[in-house]
Amino acid sequence: MKIHGLQKMTLLDFPGRVACTVFLGQCDFRCPYCHNFELVTGEAPPVMSEEELLAFLRKRQGLLDGVAITGGEPCLHPGLYDLLGRIREMGYATKLDTNGNHPKLLQRILDAGLADYVAMDIKNSPEKYAVTIGRDAFDMANVCESIHLLKDSSCEYEFRTTVVREFHEESDFEGIGKLIEGAPRYFLQAFTDRDTVPFGNLHAPSKEELVRYAEIVGRYVGDVQIRGVD
């Protein structure tokens, strides 16, 4: 498996861990506000092989204690299961970021205890999921199955939504709350623009809007927090 990016140290991507972040290429969604669209389209060339990544991790034992794997969509790679296993054999905790559209692989990973933490994106309310992920239509079955898998697992997890003013409004968070009802935690994170975002003229919501959205989801979820806003 090819590695398309590596952040050598982060205190933000893996709660409670000093970690590195590994980026895998390809995604089955086409979110217009994606920060890593060069990974989605395959434009970004690989930066190292799997063996080179493992060599890096061997050298960082004792300095890092976690590895976060993101994308793109990591679950598009059948080799993810074995990669997680090899990383855990070194003594690292592992975190997986996913869009939730691949519940079969997610279930294998959860059943084998290969992830210590999973962060699953909830893109929008069910009625607006398709437009938010850049599709004409979308069947929610896989996403709903992944939500239930996480809720039923012993793995620590979070649901999260990147909030974009052009795609999200107050009523959507009622739908999101119902979708993940009973979850222990949910994060809203404001969209921030950068050169790799494929669609222009997108904007972050105001802090006041985020607070209002958090209050709505808070009726359904144990702990709701806002990230990336002072």
Buried (B, 14 or more C-beta within 10 A) or exposed (E): BBBBBBBEEBEEBBBEBEBBBBBBBBBBBBBBBBBBBBBBBEEBEBEBEBEBBBEBBEEBEEEBBBBBBBBBBBBBBEEBBEBBBBBBEEEBBBBBBBBBBBBEBBBBBBEEBBBBBBBBBBBBBBEBBBBBBBBEEBEBEBBBBBBEBBBEBEBBBBBBBBBBBBBBBEEBBBBBBEBBEEBBBBBBBBBEBEEBBBBEEBEBBEEEBBEEBBEBBBEBBEEBEBEBBE
